[in-house]
Amino acid sequence: MKRAVGIFLSFSAILTYLLIDTLYYPVEESITNDNSGVTTVTYNYPLMYWLICFILIITFILGIYFILAKENQLEEYPFSDASDQ
């Protein structure tokens, strides 16, 4: 069951990242130097983009942990009755 949850978390994190990457466009900022006339363009993503990416990385790591985690086998203990004593 852990493995199924891990696969779901990993794939959902990857697919959500691909979706978010196409939805968020970087903010373009142009700075022109008056002396030389050179224009420098920088691209910045909104803070919400980085927050979502951080959450998706944690989700992906958790999914990988669940995939690689070993299933704990329950040990069977014999039942003890009060009449055996």
Backbone hydrogen bonds, N-H to C=O, Kabsch-Sander energy under -0.5 kcal/mol:
donor,donor_aa,acceptor,acceptor_aa,energy
5,V,1,M,-2.1
6,G,2,K,-2.5
7,I,3,R,-2.4
8,F,4,A,-2.2
9,L,5,V,-2.6
10,S,6,G,-2.4
11,F,7,I,-2.5
12,S,8,F,-2.4
13,A,9,L,-2.0
14,I,10,S,-2.1
15,L,11,F,-2.7
16,T,12,S,-2.2
17,Y,13,A,-2.1
18,L,14,I,-2.2
19,L,15,L,-2.0
20,I,16,T,-2.9
21,D,17,Y,-2.6
22,T,18,L,-1.2
23,L,19,L,-1.4
24,Y,20,I,-2.3
25,Y,23,L,-0.5
27,V,44,N,-4.3
29,E,42,T,-2.7
31,I,40,T,-2.8
33,N,31,I,-0.5
33,N,38,V,-2.7
34,D,32,T,-0.6
37,G,33,N,-2.3
40,T,31,I,-3.4
40,T,38,V,-0.5
41,V,39,T,-0.5
42,T,29,E,-2.7
44,N,27,V,-2.2
49,Y,46,P,-0.7
50,W,46,P,-1.1
51,L,47,L,-2.1
52,I,48,M,-2.4
53,C,49,Y,-2.2
54,F,50,W,-2.2
55,I,51,L,-2.2
56,L,52,I,-2.4
57,I,53,C,-2.1
58,I,54,F,-2.0
59,T,55,I,-2.3
60,F,56,L,-2.5
61,I,57,I,-2.4
62,L,58,I,-2.3
63,G,59,T,-2.3
64,I,60,F,-2.3
65,Y,61,I,-2.2
66,F,62,L,-2.3
67,I,63,G,-2.1
68,L,64,I,-2.3
69,A,65,Y,-1.5
73,Q,71,E,-0.5
77,Y,75,E,-0.6
84,D,81,D,-1.0
85,Q,82,A,-0.8
